[in-house]
Amino acid sequence: MSFFIEKYATHLGVKPRLPHLSDHFYPVEFEKHITIDPSQKSREHAYANWDFIINQIKEMCPGHKFIQVGLDSGYKPTSVDKVISGASTLKNQFFVIKNADLHIGIDCICSHISAYYDIPTVGLYSKYPSSYTKPIYANKDNFLAIEVDRKGDLPRFNEEESSDLINKILPEKIISKALELLGVKNNYHKYKTINIGRLFPSPVVEVIPNFEPEEGTSFEKILNLRFDYTDDRKYAEKWLSKKCNLLINSPIDISLIEEYKENIKGATVFIDENSFTEKYLNILKSLNIPIRLSCTNKDKLSEIRVKFFDWNINEYKFQDKKDLDFYKDICNNTFYYSNKMLISEGKKYSSKAAWEQGVEYKEGVYEPIIDSNSFWEEYEHFNIYRYA
């Protein structure tokens, strides 16, 4: 029995019993669906890797769609197929959960509802152990609680508990348990996460503008245009017509930037002592485009800061593999997932290093790490794992 319910019952002099719930119909157009509750209203519930988990399960269960339920309508993983949180009543959500094949969620009301209807459930527990708050009527064979490994520490039961504690739950544990409850054979028990980069939860699309975009092509996300990876400016205007961030190490025709300034959300300028004039930078600034100046040459940084005295020049720091706190865990069976999709000449790559070596992205294929400076430069965008 849940510890909290037991204590409430003792102090109130009552016995816990199964509640009575009524649901209201809500239209669902999918033949099969999984509900998730990724509510982020409380910091201790703010799990970062929902999109990765959803996409991995979709690969294994292509017939299932994901419906977001819960009390938080402000946060939406990009991979969900339908959001009803904030657009439905709780009784509507009860109906959708009741007819789901699986529920995955934080320690909140929806996990209790799925347990009430005996829907296979994966519950994430961080602030409190599952023994304290898990539904008392949960079927132990159908309700799998995943808890944070506290390394022997006891929960604090107060707001000082680390708000990032929930992110110590490894995504492969959630995926493995979810597929197990769906009756899908999988090998996620062979995965061991080594490091999840700080930027990994936020997908990025980068384009090297060395080819012409297909007519009518649209992108949901703002593109990072990597003009710093190519000297080709032939297709610049075509790409500037899309919502984008610029990354440049040499000037682009300022008239083009002025024409499409409404599309340009920001510019990162990799600067050296001769690549840009202050006049050019001032024109960029006058167009109200947010600018960040970075110098990749540490030896020249002081000189460049003097030359561009009125500008804030940041040092672009390259990551050395040996400075990583997990580099000793890297071996010949180490792979990576990337949150980046780099497109060059119409071909897709998972990283700059993959592009440099001509290793195209192939869906469903394990991608071994590439031990190069370019790879480690982007490690914050990767989920690096061992597979044995």
C-alpha positions, -999 to +999 in steps of 0.1 A: +000+000+000+012+036-007+028+049+024+011+083+022-024+068+017-017+044+046-008+074+069-038+094+058-061+065+065-046+059+099-050+095+110-085+099+096-097+066+109-109+053+075-101+025+052-088+031+016-110+017-011-112+018-049-126+052-061-155+054-086-147+073-118-168+083-147-155+092-181-168+113-210-163+103-246-136+120-266-130+113-303-097+096-311-089+090-348-061+065-342-066+028-343-039+023-316-026+049-292-003+054-263-009+082-238+020+102-222+019+127-194+052+148-197+038+176-175+066+201-166+047+224-143+068+211-114+106+213-119+111+179-103+089+164-131+107+181-160+121+151-178+142+162-208+142+132-231+106+127-241+111+131-278+139+106-279+118+080-260+087+086-283+107+083-315+124+051-303+091+035-294+076+046-327+104+028-346+095-004-328+057+001-329+049+021-361+012+014-358+009+033-325+003+071-322+011+092-291-015+113-274-005+138-247-026+140-216-022+157-182-025+191-166+003+209-184-008+224-218+023+246-220+049+219-228+046+197-259+072+172-272+075+177-309+070+140-316+035+136-301+007+131-326-021+147-307-024+169-276-055+170-255-041+184-223-056+219-221-082+211-248-103+186-229-118+179-195-103+154-170-132+131-178-124+133-215-088+124-206-100+095-185-118+081-216-086+084-238-064+068-211-090+040-206-087+031-243-050+033-246-026+003-251-001+019-227+005+050-205+039+066-198+040+094-174+053+112-144+040+107-108+008+125-113-030+120-117-029+103-151-007+075-138-033+069-111-061+069-137-043+044-160-037+021-129-074+024-120-083+011-155-055-015-154-038+000-184-002-010-188+017+019-172+053+031-169+056+056-141+085+079-134+094+086-098+120+111-086+109+134-057+092+106-038+099+068-039+071+049-057+063+031-025+050+064-011+028+076-039+021+047-063-016+040-067-027+015-041-049-003-067-021-007-093-017-042-107+019-051-100+022-069-134+008-040-153+023-011-135+061-007-137+076+021-116+110+035-126+128+053-099+159+075-097+190+058-085+198+078-054+231+060-048+220+051-013+208+086-004+174+090+012+147+114-003+146+148+014+108+153+010+112+191+005+117+216-022+155+214-018+154+181-036+174+185-069+150+196-096+171+177-122+169+144-103+144+129-127+169+132-156+190+106-139+165+081-152+181+066-183+159+067-214+166+031-223+150+019-191+118+037-200+118+024-236+126-012-225+098-013-199+073+003-223+080-022-250+079-050-225+044-040-215+034-038-252+047-074-257+074-062-281+107-080-280+136-056-278+173-054-270+173-021-250+186-040-220+219-041-239+221-003-241+241+016-215+240+054-217+274+070-212+265+106-216+235+127-227+246+161-239+230+192-225+216+202-259+204+167-270+167+172-260+162+200-285+164+188-322+183+210-346+182+211-384+213+226-401+218+232-438+250+237-457+236+260-485+255+244-513+224+232-532+191+245-543+161+236-520+133+218-537+104+240-546+078+240-519+101+225-493+092+237-458+107+231-424+090+231-391+120+244-373+142+274-378+172+264-399+208+269-390+224+280-423+261+269-421+277+294-445+308+288-424+311+253-439+311+264-475+322+292-498+293+286-522+269+316-522+250+306-554+219+295-535+221+319-506+190+339-516+169+307-518+178+297-483+176+331-468+139+331-479+133+306-451+132+312-413+168+308-403+198+316-381+230+325-399+265+311-391+291+329-411+329+332-412+330+356-442+306+383-454+274+376-472+260+402-496+245+427-472+217+436-497+205+400-494+205+401-457+187+434-457+160+420-481+154+389-459+161+404-425+126+394-412+135+358-418+168+359-400+164+353-362+200+356-353+236+356-366+267+339-352+298+355-367+331+336-365+355+364-367+393+368-373+414+398-378+407+402-415+374+385-422+350+413-414+351+451-412+335+470-384+313+488-410+298+454-420+291+445-384+275+479-378+252+474-408+242+440-395+234+455-361+214+483-377+191+456-392+181+446-357+194+411-361+208+397-329+245+391-333+270+369-315+307+372-323+330+343-317+367+338-322+380+303-329+417+313-327+426+316-291+461+330-299+445+359-318+416+366-294+432+396-276+443+412-308+408+409-323+392+422-291+414+453-294+406+458-331+368+455-324+369+472-291+333+482-290+321+446-296+318+417-273+340+389-287+335+354-272+361+327-273+349+297-292+361+268-271+369+235-287+363+204-266+392+180-261+381+144-258+404+139-228+387+167-209+354+148-209+345+131-176+333+100-195+361+095-221+375+064-203+341+047-209+345+051-247+354+019-265+349+001-298+312-006-292+303+030-284+276+046-306+257+078-307+223+093-314+223+129-326+197+156-322+212+172-353+203+167-389+229+183-412+219+185-448+245+191-476+238+187-513+205+171-504+221+144-483+216+139-446+243+135-419+241+132-381+270+154-374+297+176-389+322+147-385+299+124-404+296+149-432+334+154-433+338+116-436+309+111-460+289+089-436+253+095-446+225+091-420+205+059-424+174+054-403+176+024-379+213+019-383+236+022-353+261+050-357+295+045-342+312+075-327+337+092-349+369+100-329+377+134-344+379+169-332+348+178-351+328+151-334+338+161-299+332+197-307+295+188-310+292+162-281+266+183-262+242+174-291+247+137-287+234+108-267+265+086-264+259+050-254+275+016-253+258-014-270+269-049-261 
